[in-house]
């Protein structure tokens, strides 16, 4: 079983450039016992910090006792892994020589699935030090670290040269940073014609903005759920031209239904079910191309 490693009890230096990022980084730095993510990742080495879409095998809920919990966790992890296929499929044909930045890479699940699918160069970026160390340990233990690297950095201020990336992906991470700053950085590191794929939960400002249920989720995850319209403006302002936008809100509800039956449920499941079922919170996929600089 993979164990969580850290640099020690001292707090890492802040990489934040705003109050939102400072609060988010502090929360992740303190969150070392994270069973709903770590126990699921122990199944195959893909440790995720995102949710999922599509239905699940409801027959498992007829099981009882410890066997039920084991089946729920296995099914939840299958859904998490399949969720990454949204990003993998949107990337299209990827050369082994391509470079990919995973913005907010967590404990490495998405980065390693990209690297293992395409054999390309992947650079995970994360401002949580013990997540970066955990991800590196996974790579060493699994032999996945030849082309996948992790960097301790804020996604809005990365160490990479301009136009050095063929792809930038963010898998449910943009709610932890200032959105325009993040998209500005994504556009900077992408080569013209490079592709950005973002999966996020965002507020449907046509239905409800700053609703109590949205604020409940913000408080639980120490984040800022951005309005859907702000995503489109941030894309446009930074030369990221949408190629595809998919609304998967209805498809994510089964994940929360399944998770609510787990012993590892954190109490936020009811809020997500309410937010998605009322369409106040959307689950959106953006695929965009970096426009040539004029």
KALIN-V360672 format. One record per residue. RES is the residue in one small letter. SS is DSSP state (2 for helix, 1 for strand, 0 for the rest). PHI is phi in whole degrees, -180 to 180 (999 if undefined). OMEGA is omega in whole degrees, -180 to 180 (none if undefined). Layout:
RES;SS;PHI;OMEGA + RES;SS;PHI;OMEGA
This chain:
x;0;999;180 + x;0;-72;178 + x;0;-108;-179 + x;0;-78;179 + x;0;-114;179 + x;0;-152;-179 + x;0;-80;-179 + x;0;128;-174 + x;0;-76;-177 + x;0;-71;-179 + x;0;-80;178 + x;0;-65;177 + x;0;-63;-179 + x;0;-71;174 + x;0;-107;-174 + x;0;-78;175 + x;0;-120;180 + x;0;-150;179 + x;2;-63;177 + x;2;-58;-178 + x;2;-66;179 + x;2;-64;179 + x;2;-67;-180 + x;2;-65;-180 + x;2;-63;180 + x;2;-62;180 + x;2;-65;180 + x;2;-68;178 + x;2;-60;-177 + x;2;-85;-173 + x;0;-91;-177 + x;0;-95;176 + x;0;-98;-168 + x;0;-133;-168 + x;2;-62;-176 + x;2;-67;174 + x;2;-97;-175 + x;2;-72;-178 + x;2;-64;179 + x;2;-68;180 + x;2;-66;178 + x;0;-61;-178 + x;0;-66;-175 + x;0;-148;179 + x;0;91;177 + x;0;-97;-178 + x;0;-97;-174 + x;0;-112;172 + x;0;-132;179 + x;0;-138;-178 + x;0;-101;-173 + x;0;-154;179 + x;0;-133;-179 + x;0;80;-175 + x;0;-77;179 + x;0;-129;179 + x;0;-76;-176 + x;2;-70;178 + x;2;-63;-178 + x;2;-68;-179 + x;2;-71;177 + x;2;-83;179 + x;0;-78;-177 + x;0;-123;169 + x;2;66;-176 + x;2;-63;179 + x;2;-64;178 + x;2;-61;-179 + x;2;-62;179 + x;2;-62;179 + x;2;-69;178 + x;2;-62;-178 + x;2;-65;178 + x;2;-63;-180 + x;2;-69;177 + x;2;-60;-179 + x;2;-70;175 + x;2;-59;179 + x;2;-63;178 + x;2;-61;179 + x;2;-63;-180 + x;2;-67;177 + x;2;-60;-180 + x;2;-64;179 + x;2;-63;173 + x;2;-57;180 + x;2;-72;-178 + x;2;-59;-179 + x;2;-67;-179 + x;2;-70;178 + x;2;-72;178 + x;0;74;179 + x;0;-80;-176 + x;0;-122;178 + x;0;-72;174 + x;0;-59;179 + x;0;-90;-179 + x;0;-69;176 + x;1;-115;-176 + x;1;-127;171 + x;1;-105;176 + x;1;-101;-173 + x;1;-85;-175 + x;0;85;-166 + x;0;-83;176 + x;0;55;179 + x;0;-90;165 + x;0;101;-173 + x;2;-57;-179 + x;2;-65;180 + x;2;-58;-178 + x;2;-70;178 + x;2;-68;174 + x;2;-65;-179 + x;2;-61;-179 + x;2;-73;177 + x;2;-75;-169 + x;2;-108;-177 + x;0;68;-177 + x;0;-94;178 + x;1;-86;-179 + x;1;-122;179 + x;1;-121;176 + x;1;-81;-180 + x;1;-123;-177 + x;1;-152;179 + x;0;-95;176 + x;0;-102;-172 + x;2;-63;-177 + x;2;-73;172 + x;2;-68;180 + x;2;-61;-180 + x;2;-66;178 + x;2;-60;-179 + x;2;-61;178 + x;2;-63;179 + x;2;-62;178 + x;2;-59;-179 + x;2;-61;179 + x;2;-66;-177 + x;2;-69;-176 + x;2;-95;-176 + x;0;73;-177 + x;0;-103;-167 + x;0;-95;-178 + x;0;-66;-178 + x;0;-122;179 + x;1;-112;-178 + x;1;-127;180 + x;1;-124;-174 + x;1;-124;175 + x;1;-81;-176 + x;0;-164;173 + x;1;-82;-178 + x;0;-62;180 + x;0;-91;179 + x;1;-151;-173 + x;0;-90;-179 + x;0;-86;-171 + x;0;-91;177 + x;0;-68;174 + x;0;-63;178 + x;0;58;-178 + x;0;-101;-176 + x;1;-116;174 + x;1;-88;180 + x;1;-141;166 + x;1;-126;177 + x;1;-125;172 + x;1;-137;-175 + x;1;-111;180 + x;0;58;-179 + x;0;-129;-172 + x;2;-73;177 + x;2;-79;180 + x;2;-101;-177 + x;0;-137;174 + x;0;-71;-167 + x;2;-66;-178 + x;2;-64;177 + x;2;-65;-180 + x;2;-64;-178 + x;2;-68;175 + x;2;-62;179 + x;2;-71;178 + x;2;-60;180 + x;2;-66;-180 + x;2;-63;-174 + x;2;-83;180 + x;1;-78;172 + x;1;-72;174 + x;1;-56;-175 + x;1;88;176 + x;1;-69;-170 + x;1;-118;172 + x;1;-110;175 + x;1;-122;180 + x;1;-124;173 + x;1;-114;-175 + x;1;-154;166 + x;1;-104;-176 + x;1;-136;-179 + x;1;-75;174 + x;0;-83;-175 + x;0;-70;173 + x;0;-82;-178 + x;0;-111;-177 + x;0;-157;177 + x;0;-129;-176 + x;0;62;176 + x;0;-72;180 + x;2;-56;-178 + x;2;-69;176 + x;2;-64;-180 + x;2;-67;176 + x;2;-62;180 + x;2;-68;177 + x;2;-56;-178 + x;2;-67;-178 + x;2;-64;-176 + x;2;-100;-179 + x;0;49;-177 + x;0;-139;176 + x;0;-135;179 + x;0;-71;-176 + x;0;-83;175 + x;1;-65;180 + x;2;-57;-178 + x;2;-63;-180 + x;2;-68;176 + x;2;-61;-180 + x;2;-64;179 + x;2;-68;180 + x;2;-65;175 + x;2;-60;-177 + x;2;-64;-177 + x;2;-64;-175 + x;0;-115;174 + x;0;69;178 + x;1;-105;-171 + x;1;-93;-179 + x;1;-61;173 + x;1;-101;-178 + x;1;-157;172 + x;1;-132;-180 + x;1;-124;177 + x;1;-102;-176 + x;0;-109;-176 + x;2;-57;-179 + x;2;-63;-176 + x;2;-76;-178 + x;2;-90;-178 + x;2;-61;179 + x;2;-58;178 + x;2;-58;-178 + x;2;-71;175 + x;2;-64;179 + x;2;-64;-178 + x;2;-61;-179 + x;0;-65;179 + x;0;-89;-176 + x;0;-84;173 + x;0;-67;180 + x;0;-89;178 + x;0;-55;-174 + x;0;-99;-179 + x;0;100;-179 + x;0;-89;-175 + x;2;-60;-179 + x;2;-61;-180 + x;2;-65;179 + x;2;-66;178 + x;2;-61;178 + x;2;-66;-176 + x;2;-64;-180 + x;2;-75;-177 + x;2;-69;177 + x;0;-92;-180 + x;0;67;175 + x;0;-74;180 + x;1;-119;180 + x;1;-104;173 + x;1;-112;-167 + x;1;-120;172 + x;1;-116;176 + x;1;-111;170 + x;1;-120;-174 + x;1;-136;179 + x;1;-115;176 + x;1;-74;-179 + x;0;-68;175 + x;0;-59;180 + x;0;-78;-177 + x;0;-86;none
